Amino acid sequence: MPSGTENLNSLIAGCRALAQGLEVESGQGAAWKAKAQGLLKTLEGMQGKFFFKTIPSVPPTKATLAALAECQGLKEKGQWKDFPTALVNFEKSVADLAYKATMPGTQLT
């Protein structure tokens, strides 16, 4: 089973790949790319956090990977009609992961 750190590294690589080429899509492509690049910065900012060295990081990173995979699948198939919804879901998943990475209510002793 991949660790939280390995999953985070996969998320960063996948988000970087997702952002590449979105600007060529007519219409909202540039906005989608900007959003993906913003999510990439958020993910990169989480590197080194203690949370990702713990077992509780695995489920939320796996959920975020699933949301990313949905975006990547739609991009590869060119199903742009469903892409905005998937990107919003990925954004929510990244936000949830960023919140959990702060380990609210946890005191390390």
Residue pairs with C-beta under 8 A, 6 or more apart in sequence:
1 58
2 10
2 58
3 52
3 53
3 57
3 58
4 51
4 52
4 53
4 54
4 55
4 57
4 58
4 61
5 52
5 53
5 57
7 52
7 57
7 58
7 61
7 62
7 64
7 65
8 43
8 46
8 47
8 52
8 57
8 61
10 65
11 43
11 61
11 64
11 65
11 68
12 40
12 43
12 44
12 47
14 65
14 68
14 69
14 72
15 36
15 39
15 40
15 43
15 68
16 40
17 72
18 36
18 68
18 71
18 72
18 75
19 33
19 36
19 37
19 40
21 75
22 29
22 30
22 32
22 33
22 36
22 75
23 29
23 30
23 33
25 32
25 80
27 80
28 84
32 83
32 84
32 87
35 87
35 91
36 87
39 90
39 91
39 94
42 94
42 95
42 98
43 94
45 98
46 52
46 97
46 98
46 101
49 101
50 103
50 108
51 57
51 100
51 101
51 102
51 103
52 61
52 101
56 100
57 100
57 101
60 93
60 96
60 97
60 100
61 97
63 93
63 96
63 97
64 90
64 93
64 94
64 96
64 97
66 93
67 86
67 89
67 90
67 92
67 93
67 94
68 90
68 93
70 86
70 89
70 90
71 83
71 86
71 87
71 90
74 80
74 82
74 83
74 86
75 83
